[in-house]
Structure formats: C-alpha cells, structure tokens
Amino acid sequence: MNEGEMQVDARKAGAPEGAIAVMLGYYRAAQAGEFTVVDRTLHKILDRALETMCLFLNRNLR
C-alpha cells in the first residue's frame, strides 16, 4: 500500500484529516526505518522483554 492508497482508504473509512496525518507520519517513519531500533529505556522502566515494532504489531493486530 502506498501513501495515496492509505489516504483514500482512511477517508472512505471516515477517518478525520488529523488522524490521517498522524497515520501518514507513522507510515513515513516506518518506511524510513525509524522503528527498527529497539530502545532499552522502556525495558528498564517496565521490566519487560525487548520487542521490535514488527513483533509487537504482529502480536496485537490479529
């Protein structure tokens, strides 16, 4: 899916323009590899295992 398709689908689903802008921001960040690095800060604070964004999304978006 490209940005244009994402915008069209989001508008068809009734998403507000502000929400679409946020979705596109996350999409662009993901395309740029911004979610590939796992930060140890939350691991230390929450005492949870480290997890990539890909694993998190696969586990939670079923």
N, C-alpha and C positions, 0 to 999 in steps of 0.2 A: 504494500500500500504506500502511495506517495502522499505528500502534504496536501495536494489538491483533493485527492480522494478522501483523505481523512476529514478535511473541512466540509466537503459535500455530505458525507455520511453523518457527521456530527450535526450539521444544520438540519438534515432530514429527521434526525432523532430529536430535534427540538432543543439542542444544547445552546445556551446563551453564548454570545460572542466572546465574553470574557473567559468562559470555560474553554472555548475552542482555542483561544490564545494560549491558555495555560497548557492544554494538551499539545499544541504545536511546539511550545517551549520544551516540554519533556521529550517529544519526538525528536526534535533537533539535537537536544543534549544526548539522547541515546545514539543517534546517528553519528555524533562526534566522539562517541566512546566515553562519555562522562560518567557512565555508571559501571564501568569495568573495574574500577579500583575499589577495593573493599577497605573502608576506614575502620581502624581498630578502636576508635573512641567509643562508639556505642557498645562494642563488645565489652569494654572495660566498665562502662556505666551500668549496663543492663545485665551483665554476666550471661550473655547468650553467645551461641556459636556464631562465628563469622559466616556470612552468606552473601553470595553475589545477587545483584538485582534480578538476573535471569532465574536463578533458583527460587528466589522469593516470589516472583510473578508466577512461575510455573506451579508453585505450591498453593498460591492463593487465588489464582484466576481459573479455576476449574469449574 
